Amino acid sequence: MFLLFGFGLKRKSLGAGHTRTCQRCHNTTQWARMQQYKQFSVFFIPLARWKRTEFEECGICGAAVYA
């Protein structure tokens, strides 16, 4: 029997965020709103998602600000 499963961290874009000055790279840009969660899937079908967090991410350096 062959069983294909996966477990990992997934990210999903929620659209545009606020315009901010990054504390890390000191650039002023529009940040992206993101959602991150852990996921378990079997045969590429997601069965369970948990530990969901939403945050905004700098488009230049990738620094994150959690809500």
C-alpha positions as CSV (number, residue, x, y, z in Angstrom):
1,M,0.0,0.0,0.0
2,F,1.3,3.4,-0.9
3,L,0.3,6.4,1.3
4,L,1.4,9.9,0.3
5,F,1.1,12.5,3.1
6,G,2.5,15.9,4.0
7,F,3.0,18.1,7.0
8,G,4.3,21.6,6.9
9,L,4.0,25.4,7.2
10,K,1.9,27.2,4.6
11,R,1.6,30.9,3.8
12,K,-1.3,32.6,2.1
13,S,-1.5,36.2,0.9
14,L,-4.4,38.3,2.1
15,G,-3.8,41.3,0.0
16,A,-2.2,44.7,0.6
17,G,-1.4,46.0,4.0
18,H,-0.5,49.4,5.5
19,T,2.3,51.7,4.2
20,R,5.0,51.5,6.9
21,T,8.7,52.3,7.5
22,C,10.5,49.0,8.1
23,Q,12.6,48.9,11.3
24,R,15.0,46.5,9.7
25,C,15.8,47.9,6.2
26,H,14.5,51.5,6.9
27,N,12.5,51.6,3.6
28,T,8.9,53.0,3.4
29,T,6.8,50.6,1.3
30,Q,3.3,49.1,1.3
31,W,3.5,45.8,3.3
32,A,1.6,42.6,2.4
33,R,-0.9,41.0,4.7
34,M,-0.2,37.3,5.2
35,Q,-1.7,34.3,7.0
36,Q,0.5,31.5,8.2
37,Y,-0.6,28.1,9.4
38,K,0.5,24.5,9.9
39,Q,-1.2,21.9,7.7
40,F,-1.5,18.1,7.4
41,S,-2.5,16.7,4.0
42,V,-3.0,13.2,2.5
43,F,-2.8,12.8,-1.3
44,F,-2.5,16.6,-1.7
45,I,-5.8,17.1,0.1
46,P,-5.5,19.3,3.2
47,L,-7.2,17.5,6.2
48,A,-6.2,19.7,9.1
49,R,-5.0,23.3,9.7
50,W,-4.0,24.8,13.0
51,K,-1.9,27.5,14.6
52,R,-3.1,30.3,12.3
53,T,-1.5,33.7,12.6
54,E,-1.9,36.9,10.6
55,F,0.9,39.4,10.1
56,E,2.2,42.0,7.7
57,E,5.4,41.5,5.9
58,C,7.9,44.0,4.3
59,G,8.1,43.5,0.6
60,I,11.8,44.3,0.5
61,C,13.5,42.5,3.3
62,G,10.8,40.1,4.6
63,A,10.6,41.5,8.2
64,A,7.2,40.7,9.8
65,V,4.9,42.6,12.3
66,Y,2.4,40.4,14.0
67,A,-1.1,41.7,14.8
